[in-house]
Amino acid sequence: MTFLFRLAARLPLPVLHAVGAWLGWVVYACSPTYRRRFQDNIRQAGVSPQQARRAIAEAGKLATELPWLWLRPPAEKLPLITWQGAELLEQALARGKGVIFMTPHVGSFEAVPLAFAARFSPKYGAMPILYRPSKFKWLDDFLRAARSAPGMEPAPTTTAGVRLILKALKQGRVTGMLPDQVPGDGLGVWAPFFGRPAYTMTLALRLARQTGAPMLTALCDRLPGGAGYVIHVAPLSLPLDQGDEAAATALNAALEKVILQRPGMYLWSYNRYKRPRAQPSAETPSAAPPA
């Protein structure tokens, strides 16, 4: 499998995106479970099939672009990635309290840490990336290697990973998280997401509260025809002083707004409303009961 990844990485990005668009439609057509979840989620969000149609192909591109993003040299990737709002990132970093990038499942979310590492890490230090270890050893080894690329630091979803992120923020560095990823049991609270209770992470909220690190959203749009990417950075203000549930509710409301601006870029097949899975005993439970 690793060999196939390395082979795919040699292909031009337009080819990978074309194959990915085809693959996205094949999976949508052939998997009733996938298709049903996709349709249920857009219905819950009040998004029409026409508005979400593009997202079917975009989900396939997400899979096929990974070898290119992870394995191609930075010198080849940087010319194809542009930033809008990079000055907001630099202004936030100038405060010396670090920055928490909140990157939901919109567009090419995997490109954000790689783009940051290539452009900003020489000046601001490596970016720890929170990731959930895979049950497949080959994939976990590959993910760890990808997350260990220059300018990046793998941070597993364990106590050790959280300590690594906390240390980075105290040193004034940037970290990144998927705010709409279902956290493990005890690591979130229940908050409405498009009108339905969804288990929502509290780690970023607590880190921001503890360190004073500002939060920014970072979204990466794919350009048509595999022409590259545009990363959009924007401020994210949440009522951190009102407790986890209020802050998580505000976070989900902010994510809803972002998603509805790009319904064709969101990963609608993601099981956002699933119940959290149990964490290893090293994790300290602190969740609110389900609503």
N, C-alpha and C positions, 0 to 999 in steps of 0.2 A: 504493500500500500504506500509506503514511504517513497518507493521508486516511482510510482504513478504520480504522486504529488510533485516530485522533482521533475518528472517529464512534462507535466502540465504547466509547470512554472516557466518552461521555455517558450510557451505559446504566447503570441501577442494578446494584449488585453482585449481588443475588439473581438478576437476569435473566442476567447474564454467567455465573454459576456454573451455572444451569440449562442454558444453552446448552452450556457446557463439559462438563457431565456427559453430555449427549447426544452431543457430539462425541467424547468419550473412548470411548464404546461403539461408535460408528461406525468409528473408526480401528481399534479392537481387532477388530471383526468383518470389516473389509475388507482388513486388511494381514496376510497370513500371517507375514511376517518379524517384524513388531512383536509379534504374538501369540505366536510361537514363542519370542522372546527373553524376553518377559514370563513365560511358563510355565517356561522353563529356569531363569530367575533365582529364581523362588519355590521351585522344586524344589530348587535348590542350597542355598537358605536354610532348607529344611525347613518352609516356610510352605504351608498348605493353600490350594486355590483359594477356599474360603469366606472364609478370613482375608484374602486379598488382593483379593477381589472389589471392595471399595470403591475400591481404588487405580486401577481402570480409569476410573472417573468422575473421580477426583481429578486424574489426568493431564490430562484435558481442561480441567478448571477452571484448571489451571496456565497453559494457553495463553490462555484467554479473559479471565482476570483481569488480565493484564499491562497492557493499555491503561488500565484503571482505576487500577492501582497506580502506573504511571509518569506518568500525565497529569492525574489529578484533584488539586486543590489540597490541601495538607496539612491545612487546616482541616476538610475533608470526610472525610479518611481517619483522622485521629487518634481521633475518638470511637469508631471501630469497631475499634480495636486496643488490646488490654490486655496488660500485661506481668506475668509471674510470675517473680520472682527478679531484678528490676531492681536491688535493693539489692546483689546480688552483683557486678553490673557496676560500680556506683558505688564499692564497696569496692575492687575491683581497680584501677580508675582512680586511686584515691587513692594508690596506691603510686608513681605517676609513671612507670611503665615501659611504659605503653600496655597494650592488650588485643588478643588475637587471637580473633575470633569464628569458631568452626568450625561452619558451617551446611551439613549434608549435604542430599542430595536428598530431604528429608522435608517434606511439606506445602508451604506457600507460602514457599519459601526466598527468593524474590525480595522478599517483604514485609519481611524483617528489616532490610536496610540502609536501606530507605525509612523504616521506622518509627523506626530509630535517628536518622536524619538529622532527622526532624521533631521528635523529642522531646529528643534529647541533644546534637546538634551545636552548638546555640547556646552551650552551656556547655563542651563538650569538644572542639570543633573538627570539621572535616570528616572524613569516613570514606572512605579510599581503598578502592576495590573492585576486586579483581583480576578481569579479564574477558578472554576470548579473542576477539580481533577476528574478525568474520565475513567470509567470502569474498564476501558480497553487500554492495555498497557502501551501498545504501539501509538495510539492516539495521544495518550497522556504524555509519553516521551516527546512526541512531536510538538505538542502544545507547549510543553516546558521549554523546548529548544527555541520555538518561535518567540515565546515571551521573554527569552533570555538574549534576544538580539541586542546589539549595541544600542544603548539608550533606553532599554526596557528591563524590568525586573519582575519575575513571576511572583505573585502573592496568592497562594492557595486560600480557599475559603475556610481557614482554620484560625485558631487563636494566634499561631505564629505569623500567618499572613496579615492579620489585622495589626499585630505589633509592628510589622514591617511598614505598613502604610502609615500608621501613626508616627513612626520615626521619620518617615519621609516628609510628612506634612510639617512636623516640628523643625525640619531642616529647610523648610521653604520650598519644597519640591511639589510636583504635580502628581496626582493619582487619578485613576479613571475607574468608573463603575457603570454597570447597567442598571439604572434605577427601576426599570420595569421587569427585571428578572425576579422570579419568585425565590425568596431566600429560604434557608433552612428553618425548621421549626425552632421557635425561640429567638429568631433574629429579625423579626418584623412585627407589624401590627396590621390589622384588617382595616382597609380604607376603601372608599368607593372609587371604582375605575370604570368610567362610562356607565355609572349608575348601578354597578354590581360590586359586592365586596370582593376585594382582591388582596391577598397577603402581600404587603409592601415592605421593602427593606427599610431598616432604621439605622443601619451602620453609617451611611453617609451623613445622616442627620446628626448622629451622636458625635461623629468625628468633627463635623463643622462646629458643633456646639462646644466641644472640648478644646479645639485648637484655634477657633476663629477663622479658619480657612474659608474663603469665599467659594461659592459654587457657581459653575458656568455650565450651560448646556453646550454640547459639541455635536453637531449633526453633519453627516457626510453624504451629500447627494452624488449619485452617479451621473456623469454626463452621457448623453446619447451616443451610441455607436462606439462605446469603449474609449471615448476621448479623454477620460480621466475623472477627477473628483473635485468637488468644491466642499470645503469644510466651513460650516457656519458656527461662529461662537457668539453666545448671547448670555447676559447675566441671568441668574436664577435666584430670586429672593423668596425665602420661605419663613414662616413664623416659628423659628426654632425655639423661642422662649415660651411657646404655648404647649409644649409637650409633643411626644412622638405622634399621637393620633392626628392632632391638628396639622402638624408639619407634613405628615404622610398624605393627608387629604389634599393639602395645598400642592404637594409635589405631583400627585396624580392629576390634579386639575391642570397644572402646567404642562404635563406630558400629553394630556388629551388635546390641548390647544395645538401643540407642536404636531401631533399625529394628524389632526384634522386639516392642517395646512399642507400635509404631504400624504394623503391616504394611499397613493400609489407606491409609496416607499416603505410603508410599515410592514413588519413581519406578522401578518394577521393569523398565520398558522400557529403562532406561539401560544402555548397553553397558559395564558396569564391567570386564569381563575382556578388553577389546580391547588390542592392543599399542599402545604410545605412538607418536605421530607425531613425525617429526623436527622439530627446532626450527631457526629461523634461525641463521646462524653467530654472531650476537651472543650466543647462549646458550652457556654453558660446560657441556659434558657432564660428568656425575659420577655416572652411574647404576651400580648393581650389575647384573650379568648376570642374565637371567631364571632363575628357579628351575627 
